[in-house]
Amino acid sequence: MKKYIITTGTVTYAIKGRDTLRRKGIKAKIERITSGKGSAGCGYSIIINDSLNEAVGILHDAGVKILEINESN
């Protein structure tokens, strides 16, 4: 199963995004991430297992700022 990591940067966006996705029926959780990219520091990501396009649309509509999306197995 593919796992999508949607990086939001702040815990506030991550919580808002997770809660919004859950209300729409998409399973989501939050993870704190640490970047090895120098000044990027640490941030927060929303982890989902499916429905990437739907989730991105929902997050944009909710005003959640997405910094990056990565796919993991």
MODELLER restraints for C-alpha pairs under 7 A, 6 or more apart:
rsr = mdl.restraints
at = mdl.atoms
rsr.add(forms.Gaussian(group=physical.xy_distance, feature=features.Distance(at['CA:1:A'], at['CA:49:A']), mean=6.93, stdev=0.5))
rsr.add(forms.Gaussian(group=physical.xy_distance, feature=features.Distance(at['CA:1:A'], at['CA:73:A']), mean=6.35, stdev=0.5))
rsr.add(forms.Gaussian(group=physical.xy_distance, feature=features.Distance(at['CA:2:A'], at['CA:49:A']), mean=5.81, stdev=0.5))
rsr.add(forms.Gaussian(group=physical.xy_distance, feature=features.Distance(at['CA:2:A'], at['CA:71:A']), mean=6.86, stdev=0.5))
rsr.add(forms.Gaussian(group=physical.xy_distance, feature=features.Distance(at['CA:2:A'], at['CA:72:A']), mean=5.94, stdev=0.5))
rsr.add(forms.Gaussian(group=physical.xy_distance, feature=features.Distance(at['CA:2:A'], at['CA:73:A']), mean=4.84, stdev=0.5))
rsr.add(forms.Gaussian(group=physical.xy_distance, feature=features.Distance(at['CA:3:A'], at['CA:47:A']), mean=6.89, stdev=0.5))
rsr.add(forms.Gaussian(group=physical.xy_distance, feature=features.Distance(at['CA:3:A'], at['CA:48:A']), mean=5.88, stdev=0.5))
rsr.add(forms.Gaussian(group=physical.xy_distance, feature=features.Distance(at['CA:3:A'], at['CA:49:A']), mean=4.49, stdev=0.5))
rsr.add(forms.Gaussian(group=physical.xy_distance, feature=features.Distance(at['CA:3:A'], at['CA:71:A']), mean=5.83, stdev=0.5))
rsr.add(forms.Gaussian(group=physical.xy_distance, feature=features.Distance(at['CA:3:A'], at['CA:72:A']), mean=5.03, stdev=0.5))
rsr.add(forms.Gaussian(group=physical.xy_distance, feature=features.Distance(at['CA:3:A'], at['CA:73:A']), mean=5.81, stdev=0.5))
rsr.add(forms.Gaussian(group=physical.xy_distance, feature=features.Distance(at['CA:4:A'], at['CA:47:A']), mean=5.74, stdev=0.5))
rsr.add(forms.Gaussian(group=physical.xy_distance, feature=features.Distance(at['CA:4:A'], at['CA:48:A']), mean=5.32, stdev=0.5))
rsr.add(forms.Gaussian(group=physical.xy_distance, feature=features.Distance(at['CA:4:A'], at['CA:49:A']), mean=6.00, stdev=0.5))
rsr.add(forms.Gaussian(group=physical.xy_distance, feature=features.Distance(at['CA:4:A'], at['CA:69:A']), mean=6.91, stdev=0.5))
rsr.add(forms.Gaussian(group=physical.xy_distance, feature=features.Distance(at['CA:4:A'], at['CA:70:A']), mean=5.79, stdev=0.5))
rsr.add(forms.Gaussian(group=physical.xy_distance, feature=features.Distance(at['CA:4:A'], at['CA:71:A']), mean=4.64, stdev=0.5))
rsr.add(forms.Gaussian(group=physical.xy_distance, feature=features.Distance(at['CA:4:A'], at['CA:72:A']), mean=6.16, stdev=0.5))
rsr.add(forms.Gaussian(group=physical.xy_distance, feature=features.Distance(at['CA:5:A'], at['CA:45:A']), mean=6.10, stdev=0.5))
rsr.add(forms.Gaussian(group=physical.xy_distance, feature=features.Distance(at['CA:5:A'], at['CA:46:A']), mean=5.92, stdev=0.5))
rsr.add(forms.Gaussian(group=physical.xy_distance, feature=features.Distance(at['CA:5:A'], at['CA:47:A']), mean=4.85, stdev=0.5))
rsr.add(forms.Gaussian(group=physical.xy_distance, feature=features.Distance(at['CA:5:A'], at['CA:48:A']), mean=6.79, stdev=0.5))
rsr.add(forms.Gaussian(group=physical.xy_distance, feature=features.Distance(at['CA:5:A'], at['CA:69:A']), mean=5.60, stdev=0.5))
rsr.add(forms.Gaussian(group=physical.xy_distance, feature=features.Distance(at['CA:5:A'], at['CA:70:A']), mean=5.10, stdev=0.5))
rsr.add(forms.Gaussian(group=physical.xy_distance, feature=features.Distance(at['CA:5:A'], at['CA:71:A']), mean=6.21, stdev=0.5))
rsr.add(forms.Gaussian(group=physical.xy_distance, feature=features.Distance(at['CA:6:A'], at['CA:45:A']), mean=5.21, stdev=0.5))
rsr.add(forms.Gaussian(group=physical.xy_distance, feature=features.Distance(at['CA:6:A'], at['CA:46:A']), mean=5.05, stdev=0.5))
rsr.add(forms.Gaussian(group=physical.xy_distance, feature=features.Distance(at['CA:6:A'], at['CA:47:A']), mean=6.31, stdev=0.5))
rsr.add(forms.Gaussian(group=physical.xy_distance, feature=features.Distance(at['CA:6:A'], at['CA:66:A']), mean=6.73, stdev=0.5))
rsr.add(forms.Gaussian(group=physical.xy_distance, feature=features.Distance(at['CA:6:A'], at['CA:68:A']), mean=5.97, stdev=0.5))
rsr.add(forms.Gaussian(group=physical.xy_distance, feature=features.Distance(at['CA:6:A'], at['CA:69:A']), mean=4.56, stdev=0.5))
rsr.add(forms.Gaussian(group=physical.xy_distance, feature=features.Distance(at['CA:6:A'], at['CA:70:A']), mean=6.62, stdev=0.5))
rsr.add(forms.Gaussian(group=physical.xy_distance, feature=features.Distance(at['CA:7:A'], at['CA:44:A']), mean=5.97, stdev=0.5))
rsr.add(forms.Gaussian(group=physical.xy_distance, feature=features.Distance(at['CA:7:A'], at['CA:45:A']), mean=4.12, stdev=0.5))
rsr.add(forms.Gaussian(group=physical.xy_distance, feature=features.Distance(at['CA:7:A'], at['CA:46:A']), mean=6.38, stdev=0.5))
rsr.add(forms.Gaussian(group=physical.xy_distance, feature=features.Distance(at['CA:7:A'], at['CA:66:A']), mean=5.95, stdev=0.5))
rsr.add(forms.Gaussian(group=physical.xy_distance, feature=features.Distance(at['CA:7:A'], at['CA:67:A']), mean=5.46, stdev=0.5))
rsr.add(forms.Gaussian(group=physical.xy_distance, feature=features.Distance(at['CA:7:A'], at['CA:68:A']), mean=5.09, stdev=0.5))
rsr.add(forms.Gaussian(group=physical.xy_distance, feature=features.Distance(at['CA:7:A'], at['CA:69:A']), mean=6.15, stdev=0.5))
rsr.add(forms.Gaussian(group=physical.xy_distance, feature=features.Distance(at['CA:8:A'], at['CA:14:A']), mean=5.91, stdev=0.5))
rsr.add(forms.Gaussian(group=physical.xy_distance, feature=features.Distance(at['CA:8:A'], at['CA:44:A']), mean=5.77, stdev=0.5))
rsr.add(forms.Gaussian(group=physical.xy_distance, feature=features.Distance(at['CA:8:A'], at['CA:45:A']), mean=5.56, stdev=0.5))
rsr.add(forms.Gaussian(group=physical.xy_distance, feature=features.Distance(at['CA:8:A'], at['CA:65:A']), mean=5.91, stdev=0.5))
rsr.add(forms.Gaussian(group=physical.xy_distance, feature=features.Distance(at['CA:8:A'], at['CA:66:A']), mean=4.80, stdev=0.5))
rsr.add(forms.Gaussian(group=physical.xy_distance, feature=features.Distance(at['CA:8:A'], at['CA:67:A']), mean=5.43, stdev=0.5))
rsr.add(forms.Gaussian(group=physical.xy_distance, feature=features.Distance(at['CA:9:A'], at['CA:43:A']), mean=4.29, stdev=0.5))
rsr.add(forms.Gaussian(group=physical.xy_distance, feature=features.Distance(at['CA:9:A'], at['CA:44:A']), mean=5.15, stdev=0.5))
rsr.add(forms.Gaussian(group=physical.xy_distance, feature=features.Distance(at['CA:9:A'], at['CA:67:A']), mean=6.75, stdev=0.5))
rsr.add(forms.Gaussian(group=physical.xy_distance, feature=features.Distance(at['CA:10:A'], at['CA:43:A']), mean=5.70, stdev=0.5))
rsr.add(forms.Gaussian(group=physical.xy_distance, feature=features.Distance(at['CA:10:A'], at['CA:44:A']), mean=5.62, stdev=0.5))
rsr.add(forms.Gaussian(group=physical.xy_distance, feature=features.Distance(at['CA:11:A'], at['CA:44:A']), mean=5.68, stdev=0.5))
rsr.add(forms.Gaussian(group=physical.xy_distance, feature=features.Distance(at['CA:13:A'], at['CA:64:A']), mean=5.57, stdev=0.5))
rsr.add(forms.Gaussian(group=physical.xy_distance, feature=features.Distance(at['CA:13:A'], at['CA:65:A']), mean=6.83, stdev=0.5))
rsr.add(forms.Gaussian(group=physical.xy_distance, feature=features.Distance(at['CA:14:A'], at['CA:30:A']), mean=6.48, stdev=0.5))
rsr.add(forms.Gaussian(group=physical.xy_distance, feature=features.Distance(at['CA:14:A'], at['CA:44:A']), mean=6.16, stdev=0.5))
rsr.add(forms.Gaussian(group=physical.xy_distance, feature=features.Distance(at['CA:14:A'], at['CA:45:A']), mean=6.13, stdev=0.5))
rsr.add(forms.Gaussian(group=physical.xy_distance, feature=features.Distance(at['CA:14:A'], at['CA:46:A']), mean=5.91, stdev=0.5))
rsr.add(forms.Gaussian(group=physical.xy_distance, feature=features.Distance(at['CA:17:A'], at['CA:59:A']), mean=5.98, stdev=0.5))
rsr.add(forms.Gaussian(group=physical.xy_distance, feature=features.Distance(at['CA:17:A'], at['CA:64:A']), mean=6.21, stdev=0.5))
rsr.add(forms.Gaussian(group=physical.xy_distance, feature=features.Distance(at['CA:18:A'], at['CA:28:A']), mean=5.51, stdev=0.5))
rsr.add(forms.Gaussian(group=physical.xy_distance, feature=features.Distance(at['CA:18:A'], at['CA:29:A']), mean=6.17, stdev=0.5))
rsr.add(forms.Gaussian(group=physical.xy_distance, feature=features.Distance(at['CA:18:A'], at['CA:30:A']), mean=6.96, stdev=0.5))
rsr.add(forms.Gaussian(group=physical.xy_distance, feature=features.Distance(at['CA:18:A'], at['CA:46:A']), mean=6.37, stdev=0.5))
rsr.add(forms.Gaussian(group=physical.xy_distance, feature=features.Distance(at['CA:21:A'], at['CA:27:A']), mean=7.00, stdev=0.5))
rsr.add(forms.Gaussian(group=physical.xy_distance, feature=features.Distance(at['CA:21:A'], at['CA:28:A']), mean=6.65, stdev=0.5))
rsr.add(forms.Gaussian(group=physical.xy_distance, feature=features.Distance(at['CA:21:A'], at['CA:55:A']), mean=6.70, stdev=0.5))
rsr.add(forms.Gaussian(group=physical.xy_distance, feature=features.Distance(at['CA:22:A'], at['CA:28:A']), mean=6.40, stdev=0.5))
rsr.add(forms.Gaussian(group=physical.xy_distance, feature=features.Distance(at['CA:27:A'], at['CA:48:A']), mean=6.26, stdev=0.5))
rsr.add(forms.Gaussian(group=physical.xy_distance, feature=features.Distance(at['CA:28:A'], at['CA:46:A']), mean=6.41, stdev=0.5))
rsr.add(forms.Gaussian(group=physical.xy_distance, feature=features.Distance(at['CA:28:A'], at['CA:47:A']), mean=5.55, stdev=0.5))
rsr.add(forms.Gaussian(group=physical.xy_distance, feature=features.Distance(at['CA:28:A'], at['CA:48:A']), mean=4.94, stdev=0.5))
rsr.add(forms.Gaussian(group=physical.xy_distance, feature=features.Distance(at['CA:29:A'], at['CA:46:A']), mean=5.65, stdev=0.5))
rsr.add(forms.Gaussian(group=physical.xy_distance, feature=features.Distance(at['CA:29:A'], at['CA:47:A']), mean=5.25, stdev=0.5))
rsr.add(forms.Gaussian(group=physical.xy_distance, feature=features.Distance(at['CA:29:A'], at['CA:48:A']), mean=6.93, stdev=0.5))
rsr.add(forms.Gaussian(group=physical.xy_distance, feature=features.Distance(at['CA:30:A'], at['CA:44:A']), mean=6.86, stdev=0.5))
rsr.add(forms.Gaussian(group=physical.xy_distance, feature=features.Distance(at['CA:30:A'], at['CA:45:A']), mean=5.64, stdev=0.5))
rsr.add(forms.Gaussian(group=physical.xy_distance, feature=features.Distance(at['CA:30:A'], at['CA:46:A']), mean=4.68, stdev=0.5))
rsr.add(forms.Gaussian(group=physical.xy_distance, feature=features.Distance(at['CA:30:A'], at['CA:47:A']), mean=6.04, stdev=0.5))
rsr.add(forms.Gaussian(group=physical.xy_distance, feature=features.Distance(at['CA:31:A'], at['CA:44:A']), mean=5.81, stdev=0.5))
rsr.add(forms.Gaussian(group=physical.xy_distance, feature=features.Distance(at['CA:31:A'], at['CA:45:A']), mean=5.38, stdev=0.5))
rsr.add(forms.Gaussian(group=physical.xy_distance, feature=features.Distance(at['CA:31:A'], at['CA:46:A']), mean=6.53, stdev=0.5))
rsr.add(forms.Gaussian(group=physical.xy_distance, feature=features.Distance(at['CA:32:A'], at['CA:43:A']), mean=5.95, stdev=0.5))
rsr.add(forms.Gaussian(group=physical.xy_distance, feature=features.Distance(at['CA:32:A'], at['CA:44:A']), mean=4.49, stdev=0.5))
rsr.add(forms.Gaussian(group=physical.xy_distance, feature=features.Distance(at['CA:32:A'], at['CA:45:A']), mean=6.32, stdev=0.5))
rsr.add(forms.Gaussian(group=physical.xy_distance, feature=features.Distance(at['CA:33:A'], at['CA:42:A']), mean=5.60, stdev=0.5))
rsr.add(forms.Gaussian(group=physical.xy_distance, feature=features.Distance(at['CA:33:A'], at['CA:43:A']), mean=5.37, stdev=0.5))
rsr.add(forms.Gaussian(group=physical.xy_distance, feature=features.Distance(at['CA:33:A'], at['CA:44:A']), mean=5.59, stdev=0.5))
rsr.add(forms.Gaussian(group=physical.xy_distance, feature=features.Distance(at['CA:33:A'], at['CA:45:A']), mean=6.82, stdev=0.5))
rsr.add(forms.Gaussian(group=physical.xy_distance, feature=features.Distance(at['CA:34:A'], at['CA:41:A']), mean=6.30, stdev=0.5))
rsr.add(forms.Gaussian(group=physical.xy_distance, feature=features.Distance(at['CA:34:A'], at['CA:42:A']), mean=4.25, stdev=0.5))
rsr.add(forms.Gaussian(group=physical.xy_distance, feature=features.Distance(at['CA:34:A'], at['CA:43:A']), mean=6.48, stdev=0.5))
rsr.add(forms.Gaussian(group=physical.xy_distance, feature=features.Distance(at['CA:35:A'], at['CA:41:A']), mean=5.57, stdev=0.5))
rsr.add(forms.Gaussian(group=physical.xy_distance, feature=features.Distance(at['CA:35:A'], at['CA:42:A']), mean=5.57, stdev=0.5))
